[in-house]
């Protein structure tokens, strides 16, 4: 929907600048397809030969409609008549009916009909996405109990695909006609439409229009059932204006991500054991959070540390009569955000509240428009973003009147102010009253909400102005230190590594002998293990129960170690097209905990880790003989709450 769609647009208009690998958009699209086809087959084998048999061993079966017993089919037909039939809308396609609009990622049936009066006809039928894709079917002993209701047994652990039930009952939708074939398909649309911000008189109205247009982006991919006849494929691809390379024949069910519905089954023994995030003891005692933070900085590691501590700070600030102002950036807040509610409460309590709501947060635009409107209605000063830049930094500033004067409390993070994702993503949050950091944050907010042109800060590294250059300078510093003591060490943990200048500088560090350890969860354009270029660079990626989302940048710096945390990956968009920040953690105890209990622990992971090879493939890391087994996420779950220095 994003990357491939962008290549398709480049192909249509003719890309002028070749990427570093010299591949044209057409060559990239061909390479993507060539790489993807065996992966799709591997995915199907994973479902068919691994997951499905294991589920069946536990009494959970996903059956083909053809495997159902007569009694089950009869019961499902009654369910279809009462619960599914009223929702369906078949759309004909003929000279009197234009080709229907097909929504992005929806499951559809291409129905071929033999009409005695008109011959062969074609119709499209959307499978309702408001209904569960996996439909429970009754066991024999429960069938009679629910038959009079036309419902399936609520405790059944046997399922059938909804589209198969619809296909089996098409005679009710097309009475008097012969159903020749019915095959599932779905399309993927380009949802990354261009926004002309410079010409927008009102950004929020422009974003509302953009969200509405997204449903009508060009079709990028057509996925079809393996048994679909060529004549039906031709009808679809021709009307969707798709080339043959954009059509994918899929074995088995389409849209396997809907398998997540199986997690609703009440079988706790088959799921990850639940865990309760801990709050640091210093934030849960009788002492007020403001008193604690005046005395010391506090570092949180989510989801092992509860995000409730962050929400609690903003709630208490909203209700504290001595708090005079709250300023906050909001990128992805999620539904029913307690952060937004606290900011509204703060305004109702008469405090000055400013919120920088980034409307251009991809796929969260609608949520953010709603929150922006709600905050405005409460009297909050809302800024919608900056022209040409996304505001991706995660900062909150609380200004409080105290006996000695005005005191600023700052929260800085690597992740979003979203309690839902804070239970799924690993992120770091930092509370501090450091006066220089607080002054920097205040200056940054002035730049976001006003016309400040400030580009250099006391302690913060801020993009798009100076972050890249300051990081490159630090790598140069590490090279110089290594030439003096031979112990140069860089260790970075991030989501993506794409920026050319940063990659070249890391190659330079490797060639100078500096030890470079990188943990890159997603896209990595650096090539490790190339003789004479990147011999001293190791790249790993940890994939586990939680999505690794933290950004940590460690520099040994001749023994005067420095760690930077923040919102920025080493990508051109982060370093040159967004407002991002990195911030230092200088407290010796917190720095040591960050280094040993988080960063280096993850770098030693030999259970959930894959290592990037010189040829671009990944190899799973296995413990060597006699080597300690290290599962970084399992270790953190076991020791959550115990890594804080004061413990």
C-alpha positions as CSV (number, residue, x, y, z in Angstrom):
1,X,0.0,0.0,0.0
2,X,3.0,2.3,0.5
3,X,6.4,1.1,-0.7
4,X,5.2,-0.9,-3.8
5,X,2.6,1.8,-4.6
6,X,5.4,4.4,-4.6
7,X,7.4,2.3,-7.0
8,X,4.4,1.9,-9.2
9,X,3.9,5.7,-9.3
10,X,7.6,6.2,-10.2
11,X,7.2,3.7,-13.0
12,X,4.2,5.6,-14.4
13,X,5.8,9.0,-14.4
14,X,9.4,7.9,-15.1
15,X,11.8,8.1,-12.1
16,X,14.6,10.6,-12.7
17,X,17.1,9.6,-10.0
18,X,18.3,6.0,-9.6
19,X,18.6,4.7,-6.0
20,X,22.0,3.6,-4.7
21,X,21.7,0.0,-6.1
22,X,21.0,1.5,-9.6
23,X,17.8,-0.5,-10.0
24,X,15.0,1.1,-11.9
25,X,11.4,1.0,-10.5
26,X,10.6,-1.7,-13.1
27,X,13.6,-3.8,-12.0
28,X,12.7,-3.3,-8.3
29,X,9.1,-4.4,-8.9
30,X,10.2,-7.5,-10.8
31,X,12.7,-8.3,-8.0
32,X,10.0,-7.9,-5.3
33,X,7.7,-10.3,-7.1
34,X,10.5,-12.8,-7.6
35,X,11.3,-12.7,-3.9
36,X,7.7,-12.7,-2.8
37,X,6.4,-15.7,-4.7
38,X,8.3,-18.3,-2.7
39,X,7.5,-16.4,0.5
40,X,3.8,-16.7,-0.2
41,X,4.2,-20.5,-0.7
42,X,6.2,-20.7,2.5
43,X,3.4,-18.8,4.3
44,X,0.8,-21.3,3.1
45,X,2.9,-24.3,4.1
46,X,3.4,-22.8,7.5
47,X,-0.4,-22.6,7.9
48,X,-1.2,-25.9,6.2
49,X,1.6,-28.1,7.5
50,X,2.5,-26.5,10.9
51,X,-0.1,-24.3,12.5
52,X,-3.2,-26.1,11.3
53,X,-2.2,-29.6,12.6
54,X,-1.1,-28.1,15.9
55,X,-4.4,-26.4,16.3
56,X,-6.3,-29.6,15.5
57,X,-4.3,-31.4,18.2
58,X,-5.8,-28.9,20.6
59,X,-9.4,-29.4,19.3
60,X,-9.4,-26.2,17.2
61,X,-10.2,-26.9,13.5
62,X,-10.6,-24.6,10.6
63,X,-12.5,-26.7,8.0
64,X,-13.3,-26.4,4.4
65,X,-17.0,-26.2,3.7
66,X,-16.8,-29.4,1.7
67,X,-15.7,-31.2,4.8
68,X,-18.8,-30.3,6.8
69,X,-21.5,-32.8,7.6
70,X,-25.0,-32.5,6.3
71,X,-26.3,-31.4,9.7
72,X,-23.7,-28.7,10.0
73,X,-24.4,-27.3,6.5
74,X,-28.2,-27.2,7.2
75,X,-27.6,-25.3,10.4
76,X,-25.2,-22.9,8.7
77,X,-27.7,-22.3,5.9
78,X,-30.2,-21.2,8.5
79,X,-27.6,-18.9,10.1
80,X,-26.8,-17.5,6.6
81,X,-30.5,-16.7,6.0
82,X,-30.9,-14.9,9.3
83,X,-27.6,-13.2,10.0
84,X,-25.6,-12.9,6.7
85,X,-28.1,-12.7,3.8
86,X,-29.5,-9.3,4.9
87,X,-26.0,-7.8,4.8
88,X,-25.0,-8.9,1.3
89,X,-25.3,-6.7,-1.8
90,X,-24.5,-8.4,-5.1
91,X,-23.4,-5.9,-7.7
92,X,-23.8,-6.9,-11.4
93,X,-21.3,-5.9,-14.1
94,X,-22.7,-5.5,-17.6
95,X,-23.4,-2.7,-20.1
96,X,-26.1,-1.3,-17.7
97,X,-24.0,-1.6,-14.5
98,X,-20.5,-0.1,-14.4
99,X,-17.7,-2.1,-12.8
100,X,-18.2,-1.6,-9.0
101,X,-15.8,0.1,-6.7
102,X,-13.9,-2.5,-4.7
103,X,-12.7,-1.4,-1.3
104,X,-9.1,-1.9,-0.1
105,X,-8.3,-5.4,1.3
106,X,-11.9,-6.5,1.4
107,X,-12.7,-10.1,0.6
108,X,-14.9,-10.5,-2.4
109,X,-16.4,-13.2,-4.5
110,X,-16.3,-13.1,-8.3
111,X,-19.5,-14.8,-9.3
112,X,-20.1,-16.2,-12.8
113,X,-23.8,-16.8,-13.6
114,X,-25.6,-18.5,-16.4
115,X,-28.8,-16.5,-17.2
116,X,-31.1,-18.5,-19.5
117,X,-32.3,-15.2,-21.0
118,X,-29.0,-13.4,-21.4
119,X,-26.2,-16.0,-21.2
120,X,-23.1,-15.6,-19.1
121,X,-23.1,-12.8,-16.6
122,X,-20.6,-11.6,-13.9
123,X,-21.3,-10.2,-10.4
124,X,-19.1,-9.0,-7.6
125,X,-20.2,-9.8,-4.0
126,X,-18.4,-8.3,-1.1
127,X,-18.0,-10.5,2.0
128,X,-19.1,-8.2,4.9
129,X,-16.1,-7.1,7.0
130,X,-18.4,-6.3,9.8
131,X,-18.9,-10.1,10.4
132,X,-16.3,-12.5,11.8
133,X,-14.3,-14.0,8.9
134,X,-14.0,-17.3,10.8
135,X,-17.5,-18.6,11.4
136,X,-18.0,-21.0,14.3
137,X,-19.8,-24.2,13.3
138,X,-21.7,-26.5,15.7
139,X,-20.5,-29.8,17.1
140,X,-23.0,-32.6,16.7
141,X,-24.2,-32.6,20.3
142,X,-24.9,-28.8,20.2
143,X,-26.6,-28.7,16.8
144,X,-30.1,-29.4,18.0
145,X,-29.9,-26.9,20.8
146,X,-29.2,-23.9,18.5
147,X,-31.0,-25.1,15.3
148,X,-34.3,-23.3,16.1
149,X,-32.3,-20.1,16.5
150,X,-30.3,-20.5,13.3
151,X,-27.2,-19.9,15.4
152,X,-23.9,-21.8,15.8
153,X,-22.8,-23.1,19.2
154,X,-21.0,-20.4,21.1
155,X,-18.4,-22.8,22.6
156,X,-17.6,-24.5,19.4
157,X,-13.9,-24.6,18.4
158,X,-14.6,-25.6,14.8
159,X,-14.7,-22.9,12.2
160,X,-15.3,-22.4,8.5
161,X,-14.4,-19.4,6.3
162,X,-17.3,-16.9,5.9
163,X,-16.7,-16.6,2.2
164,X,-17.2,-20.3,1.7
165,X,-20.5,-20.2,3.5
166,X,-21.6,-17.3,1.3
167,X,-20.4,-19.1,-1.8
168,X,-22.4,-22.3,-0.8
169,X,-25.6,-20.3,-0.5
170,X,-25.5,-18.1,-3.6
171,X,-28.7,-19.7,-4.9
172,X,-30.5,-17.6,-2.3
173,X,-29.0,-14.4,-3.8
174,X,-29.5,-15.4,-7.5
175,X,-32.7,-17.4,-7.5
176,X,-33.6,-18.9,-10.9
177,X,-30.0,-18.6,-12.2
178,X,-27.3,-21.2,-12.5
179,X,-24.1,-20.4,-10.4
180,X,-21.3,-21.4,-12.7
181,X,-18.3,-20.4,-10.5
182,X,-17.6,-18.3,-7.5
183,X,-14.0,-17.5,-6.5
184,X,-12.6,-15.2,-3.8
185,X,-10.3,-12.3,-4.6
186,X,-9.1,-9.1,-3.0
187,X,-7.3,-6.0,-4.1
188,X,-4.7,-3.7,-2.5
189,X,-4.9,0.0,-3.1
190,X,-2.4,2.8,-3.1
191,X,-3.2,4.7,0.2
192,X,-0.2,7.0,0.2
193,X,-1.7,9.8,-1.8
194,X,0.2,13.1,-2.2
195,X,-0.8,16.1,0.0
196,X,-0.2,19.6,-1.4
197,X,0.5,21.2,2.0
198,X,1.9,24.4,0.5
199,X,-1.5,25.1,-1.2
200,X,-3.6,24.1,1.7
201,X,-5.5,26.9,3.3
202,X,-6.7,24.7,6.2
203,X,-4.6,21.6,7.0
204,X,-7.3,19.8,9.0
205,X,-9.8,20.2,6.1
206,X,-7.1,19.0,3.7
207,X,-6.4,15.9,5.8
208,X,-10.2,15.1,6.0
209,X,-10.3,15.2,2.2
210,X,-7.2,13.1,2.0
211,X,-8.6,10.4,4.2
212,X,-11.8,10.3,2.1
213,X,-9.7,10.0,-1.1
214,X,-7.7,7.2,0.3
215,X,-10.5,4.7,-0.4
216,X,-10.2,5.5,-4.1
217,X,-6.4,5.1,-4.6
218,X,-5.3,3.1,-7.6
219,X,-5.3,-0.7,-7.4
220,X,-1.8,-2.0,-6.8
221,X,-2.3,-5.7,-6.4
222,X,-4.9,-8.3,-7.2
223,X,-4.9,-11.6,-5.2
224,X,-7.0,-14.4,-6.6
225,X,-7.9,-17.9,-5.6
226,X,-5.7,-20.5,-7.4
227,X,-8.8,-22.0,-9.1
228,X,-10.1,-18.8,-10.6
229,X,-10.6,-19.2,-14.4
230,X,-8.5,-17.0,-16.6
231,X,-11.5,-15.3,-18.1
232,X,-12.6,-14.0,-14.7
233,X,-9.0,-12.9,-13.9
234,X,-9.0,-11.0,-17.2
235,X,-12.3,-9.2,-16.3
236,X,-10.9,-8.1,-12.9
237,X,-7.4,-7.1,-14.0
238,X,-8.6,-5.3,-17.1
239,X,-11.2,-3.2,-15.2
240,X,-8.8,-2.5,-12.3
241,X,-6.1,-1.5,-14.9
242,X,-3.6,-4.0,-13.6
243,X,-0.6,-5.5,-15.4
244,X,0.0,-9.3,-15.2
245,X,2.9,-8.8,-12.7
246,X,0.4,-7.2,-10.3
247,X,-1.8,-10.4,-10.2
248,X,-0.9,-12.9,-7.5
249,X,-2.3,-16.4,-7.4
250,X,-2.7,-17.4,-3.7
251,X,-2.9,-21.0,-2.4
252,X,-5.4,-21.4,0.4
253,X,-7.4,-18.6,2.1
254,X,-6.7,-14.9,1.3
255,X,-5.9,-12.5,4.0
256,X,-4.5,-14.9,6.6
257,X,-4.1,-12.0,9.1
258,X,-7.7,-12.7,9.9
259,X,-6.4,-15.8,11.8
260,X,-6.0,-13.4,14.7
261,X,-9.7,-14.0,15.3
262,X,-8.7,-17.4,16.8
263,X,-7.2,-15.6,19.7
264,X,-10.7,-14.9,21.0
265,X,-11.0,-18.6,21.9
266,X,-11.0,-18.9,25.6
267,X,-8.0,-21.2,25.8
268,X,-5.5,-19.4,28.1
269,X,-3.1,-22.4,28.2
270,X,-2.5,-21.9,24.5
271,X,-1.6,-18.2,24.8
272,X,1.3,-16.2,26.1
273,X,0.9,-16.1,29.9
274,X,-0.5,-12.7,31.0
275,X,1.8,-10.3,32.8
276,X,1.3,-7.3,34.9
277,X,3.5,-4.3,34.1
278,X,5.3,-2.9,37.2
279,X,5.5,0.7,38.2
280,X,8.8,1.8,39.7
281,X,8.5,1.8,43.5
282,X,9.5,5.4,43.8
283,X,6.5,6.4,41.7
284,X,4.0,4.4,43.7
285,X,4.7,5.5,47.2
286,X,3.1,8.2,49.2
287,X,5.6,10.9,48.0
288,X,4.2,13.0,45.2
289,X,5.5,12.4,41.7
290,X,6.7,16.0,41.6
291,X,8.7,15.5,44.8
292,X,10.3,12.3,43.4
293,X,11.3,13.9,40.1
294,X,12.8,16.9,41.8
295,X,15.2,14.6,43.5
296,X,16.1,12.2,40.7
297,X,15.5,11.2,37.1
298,X,13.4,8.1,36.4
299,X,13.7,5.8,33.5
300,X,10.8,3.5,32.4
301,X,11.1,0.5,30.1
302,X,7.8,-0.4,28.5
303,X,6.0,-2.7,28.5
304,X,7.8,-4.2,31.5
305,X,7.3,-0.9,33.3
306,X,3.7,0.3,33.3
307,X,2.7,3.2,31.0
308,X,0.3,4.2,33.8
309,X,3.2,6.2,35.3
310,X,3.2,8.5,32.3
311,X,-0.6,8.8,32.3
312,X,-0.5,9.5,36.0
313,X,1.9,12.4,35.6
314,X,-0.3,14.2,33.2
315,X,-3.5,13.4,35.2
316,X,-1.9,14.7,38.4
317,X,-0.6,17.7,36.5
318,X,-4.1,18.4,35.2
319,X,-5.5,18.4,38.8
320,X,-2.6,20.0,40.6
321,X,-3.5,23.7,41.4
322,X,0.2,24.6,41.2
323,X,0.6,23.4,37.6
324,X,0.2,26.4,35.3
325,X,0.9,24.9,31.9
326,X,1.1,21.5,30.0
327,X,2.6,21.1,26.5
328,X,2.5,17.9,24.6
329,X,3.1,16.3,21.2
330,X,0.7,13.6,20.1
331,X,1.5,11.3,17.1
332,X,-0.4,8.1,17.6
333,X,-2.6,8.2,20.7
334,X,-5.1,5.4,20.0
335,X,-8.8,5.2,20.7
336,X,-10.3,6.5,24.0
337,X,-6.9,8.1,24.9
338,X,-6.5,8.8,28.7
339,X,-3.8,11.3,27.7
340,X,-6.2,13.4,25.6
341,X,-8.8,13.2,28.4
342,X,-6.2,14.5,30.9
343,X,-5.3,17.4,28.7
344,X,-8.9,18.3,28.3
345,X,-9.4,18.2,32.1
346,X,-6.3,20.4,32.5
347,X,-7.8,23.0,30.3
348,X,-11.1,22.8,32.2
349,X,-9.1,23.4,35.4
350,X,-7.9,26.7,33.9
351,X,-4.4,25.6,32.9
352,X,-2.7,26.7,29.7
353,X,-2.5,23.6,27.5
354,X,-0.9,23.3,24.1
355,X,-1.0,20.2,22.0
356,X,1.0,19.5,18.8
357,X,-1.3,16.9,17.1
358,X,0.4,15.4,14.0
359,X,-2.5,14.9,11.5
360,X,-0.2,13.2,9.0
361,X,0.5,10.1,11.2
362,X,-0.1,7.5,8.5
363,X,-3.3,5.4,9.1
364,X,-4.0,7.4,12.3
365,X,-5.2,10.5,10.5
366,X,-8.9,9.9,11.3
367,X,-8.2,9.3,15.0
368,X,-6.0,12.4,15.2
369,X,-8.5,14.6,13.5
370,X,-11.1,13.5,16.1
371,X,-8.7,14.2,19.0
372,X,-7.7,17.6,17.5
373,X,-11.3,18.7,17.3
374,X,-12.1,17.5,20.8
375,X,-9.1,19.3,22.3
376,X,-10.0,22.5,20.4
377,X,-13.5,22.3,21.8
378,X,-12.1,22.2,25.3
379,X,-10.0,25.3,24.7
380,X,-6.7,23.6,24.2
381,X,-4.2,25.4,21.9
382,X,-3.9,22.9,19.1
383,X,-1.2,23.0,16.4
384,X,-1.8,20.5,13.5
385,X,1.7,20.1,12.2
386,X,4.3,21.9,10.2
387,X,4.3,22.4,6.4
388,X,6.5,19.8,4.8
389,X,7.5,18.1,8.0
390,X,6.0,15.4,10.3
391,X,6.4,16.0,14.0
392,X,7.5,12.6,15.3
393,X,9.2,13.5,18.5
394,X,7.6,12.4,21.8
395,X,7.7,15.1,24.5
396,X,5.7,16.4,27.4
397,X,6.4,19.5,29.4
398,X,4.7,20.3,32.7
399,X,5.3,23.8,34.2
400,X,4.6,24.1,37.9
401,X,4.7,27.0,40.3
402,X,6.7,26.1,43.4
403,X,8.2,27.8,46.5
404,X,11.5,28.5,44.8
405,X,9.9,29.7,41.6
406,X,8.8,28.0,38.3
407,X,9.9,24.3,37.9
408,X,9.7,22.4,34.7
409,X,9.1,18.6,34.5
410,X,9.8,16.8,31.3
411,X,8.9,13.4,29.8
412,X,10.8,12.3,26.8
413,X,10.2,9.0,25.0
414,X,11.1,6.7,22.2
415,X,7.4,5.7,21.6
416,X,4.0,7.1,21.3
417,X,1.7,8.4,24.0
418,X,-0.5,5.3,23.5
419,X,-1.4,3.0,26.4
420,X,-2.4,0.2,24.0
421,X,0.8,0.0,22.0
422,X,2.8,0.6,25.3
423,X,1.8,-3.0,26.2
424,X,3.0,-4.4,22.9
425,X,6.0,-2.3,21.9
426,X,9.3,-2.0,23.8
427,X,10.0,1.7,24.4
428,X,11.8,3.9,26.9
429,X,10.4,6.9,28.7
430,X,12.5,9.4,30.7
431,X,11.3,11.7,33.4
432,X,13.7,14.6,34.3
433,X,13.9,18.1,35.7
434,X,17.3,18.7,34.2
435,X,17.2,22.5,33.6
436,X,19.1,22.4,30.3
437,X,16.9,19.7,28.9
438,X,13.8,21.5,30.1
439,X,15.0,24.7,28.5
440,X,15.6,22.8,25.2
441,X,12.1,21.3,25.3
442,X,10.6,24.7,25.9
443,X,12.5,26.1,23.0
444,X,11.4,23.2,20.8
445,X,7.8,23.8,21.6
446,X,8.2,27.5,20.7
447,X,9.5,26.3,17.3
448,X,6.6,24.0,16.9
449,X,3.8,26.3,17.9
450,X,5.3,29.7,16.8
451,X,7.8,31.1,14.4
452,X,11.0,30.4,16.3
453,X,13.9,29.6,13.9
454,X,16.1,27.9,16.6
455,X,18.2,25.1,15.2
456,X,20.8,24.3,17.9
457,X,20.0,23.2,21.4
458,X,22.0,22.7,24.6
459,X,21.6,18.9,25.0
460,X,19.0,17.8,22.5
461,X,19.8,16.6,19.0
462,X,16.9,17.8,16.8
463,X,16.2,17.0,13.2
464,X,15.9,18.2,10.5
465,X,18.5,20.8,11.5
466,X,21.5,19.2,13.1
467,X,20.9,15.6,14.2
468,X,22.6,13.9,11.3
469,X,25.7,16.0,11.5
470,X,25.9,15.6,15.3
471,X,25.6,11.8,15.0
472,X,28.3,11.8,12.3
473,X,30.5,13.9,14.5
474,X,30.1,11.4,17.4
475,X,31.1,8.5,15.1
476,X,34.2,10.5,14.0
477,X,34.9,11.0,17.7
478,X,34.7,7.3,18.3
479,X,37.1,6.6,15.5
480,X,39.6,9.1,17.0
481,X,39.2,7.6,20.5
482,X,39.8,4.1,19.0
483,X,43.0,5.2,17.3
484,X,44.2,6.3,20.8
485,X,43.1,3.4,23.0
486,X,42.0,0.6,20.6
487,X,38.7,0.1,22.4
488,X,36.2,1.9,20.2
489,X,32.7,0.6,20.4
490,X,29.4,1.8,18.9
491,X,26.2,0.0,19.7
492,X,23.0,1.2,18.1
493,X,19.4,-0.2,18.5
494,X,16.8,1.1,16.1
495,X,13.9,0.2,13.8
496,X,15.5,1.0,10.4
497,X,18.9,1.9,9.0
498,X,18.7,3.5,5.6
499,X,20.5,6.8,5.6
500,X,23.5,6.7,3.1
501,X,25.8,9.1,5.0
502,X,25.3,7.3,8.3
503,X,25.9,3.9,6.7
504,X,29.1,5.2,5.0
505,X,30.4,6.6,8.3
506,X,29.7,3.3,10.0
507,X,31.7,1.6,7.3
508,X,34.5,4.1,8.0
509,X,34.4,3.2,11.7
510,X,34.6,-0.5,10.9
511,X,37.6,0.0,8.6
512,X,39.3,1.9,11.4
513,X,38.8,-1.1,13.7
514,X,35.9,0.2,15.8
515,X,33.6,-2.6,17.1
516,X,30.1,-1.8,15.7
517,X,27.1,-3.7,17.0
518,X,23.7,-2.8,15.4
519,X,20.3,-4.2,16.2
520,X,17.9,-3.2,13.5
521,X,14.4,-4.6,13.8
522,X,13.3,-3.7,10.2
523,X,14.9,-2.4,7.1
524,X,18.7,-2.4,7.1
525,X,20.5,-1.1,4.0
526,X,24.0,-1.6,5.5
527,X,25.8,-4.8,4.4
528,X,27.8,-6.4,7.2
529,X,30.7,-8.8,6.9
530,X,32.1,-7.4,3.7
531,X,35.9,-7.9,3.6
532,X,37.7,-4.6,4.0
533,X,34.5,-2.7,4.4
534,X,32.4,-3.9,7.2
535,X,34.4,-6.7,8.9
536,X,33.8,-5.3,12.3
537,X,30.0,-4.7,12.0
538,X,27.4,-7.2,13.3
539,X,23.7,-6.7,12.6
540,X,21.0,-8.6,14.4
541,X,17.2,-8.3,14.7
542,X,15.1,-9.5,17.6
543,X,11.6,-10.8,16.9
544,X,9.6,-11.9,19.9
545,X,6.4,-11.4,21.8
546,X,6.9,-7.6,21.8
547,X,7.7,-5.4,18.9
548,X,11.2,-3.9,19.5
549,X,10.6,-0.1,19.1
550,X,13.3,1.6,21.2
551,X,16.0,3.7,19.7
552,X,19.3,3.6,21.7
553,X,22.6,5.0,20.5
554,X,25.7,4.1,22.6
555,X,29.2,5.6,22.2
556,X,32.0,4.3,24.3
557,X,33.8,7.7,23.8
558,X,37.1,6.7,25.3
559,X,35.5,5.6,28.5
560,X,33.3,8.6,29.0
561,X,30.3,6.7,27.8
562,X,27.3,8.4,26.1
563,X,23.9,7.1,25.4
564,X,21.3,8.9,23.4
565,X,17.6,7.8,23.3
566,X,14.8,9.2,21.2
567,X,12.3,8.9,18.4
568,X,14.6,8.9,15.4
569,X,15.8,6.0,13.2
570,X,18.7,6.5,10.8
571,X,16.6,7.1,7.8
572,X,16.5,10.1,5.4
573,X,12.9,10.8,6.4
574,X,13.8,10.9,10.1
575,X,16.9,13.0,9.8
576,X,15.8,15.3,7.0
577,X,12.0,15.3,6.7
578,X,10.7,15.1,10.3
579,X,11.0,16.9,13.6
580,X,12.7,14.3,15.8
581,X,14.9,14.4,18.8
582,X,17.5,12.4,20.6
583,X,18.3,13.1,24.3
584,X,21.2,12.0,26.5
585,X,20.9,10.1,29.7
586,X,23.8,11.2,31.9
587,X,23.0,9.8,35.3
588,X,25.7,7.1,35.9
589,X,23.4,4.5,37.4
590,X,20.7,4.9,34.7
591,X,23.3,4.9,32.0
592,X,24.8,1.6,33.3
593,X,21.3,0.0,33.5
594,X,20.5,1.1,30.0
595,X,23.8,-0.3,28.7
596,X,23.9,-3.6,30.5
597,X,20.3,-4.5,31.4
598,X,18.7,-3.4,28.1
599,X,21.0,-2.7,25.1
600,X,23.8,-5.2,25.7
601,X,21.3,-7.8,26.9
602,X,19.5,-7.6,23.6
603,X,22.7,-7.7,21.6
604,X,23.5,-11.0,23.4
605,X,20.1,-12.5,22.6
606,X,20.6,-16.0,21.0
607,X,17.0,-17.2,21.2
608,X,14.9,-14.5,19.4
609,X,17.7,-13.0,17.3
610,X,18.5,-13.3,13.6
611,X,21.8,-12.1,12.2
612,X,22.1,-10.3,8.9
613,X,24.5,-12.0,6.5
614,X,26.7,-10.3,3.9
615,X,24.3,-11.5,1.1
616,X,21.3,-9.9,2.7
617,X,19.7,-13.0,4.1
618,X,19.1,-13.6,7.8
619,X,20.3,-16.6,9.9
620,X,18.8,-17.5,13.2
621,X,21.2,-17.2,16.1
622,X,21.7,-20.3,18.1
623,X,23.6,-20.7,21.4
624,X,27.0,-22.1,20.9
625,X,28.1,-25.1,22.9
626,X,28.2,-24.2,26.6
627,X,27.1,-20.6,25.9
628,X,24.5,-19.0,28.2
629,X,21.0,-19.1,26.7
630,X,19.8,-15.5,26.5
631,X,16.2,-14.7,25.6
632,X,16.1,-10.9,26.2
633,X,12.4,-10.4,26.3
634,X,11.8,-13.5,28.5
635,X,14.5,-12.2,30.8
636,X,13.0,-8.8,31.1
637,X,9.6,-10.3,31.8
638,X,11.1,-12.4,34.6
639,X,13.0,-9.4,36.1
640,X,10.6,-6.6,35.3
641,X,10.7,-3.9,38.0
642,X,14.0,-5.2,39.3
643,X,16.4,-3.4,37.0
644,X,16.0,0.0,38.4
645,X,19.2,1.1,40.1
646,X,17.6,2.0,43.5
647,X,16.5,-1.6,43.8
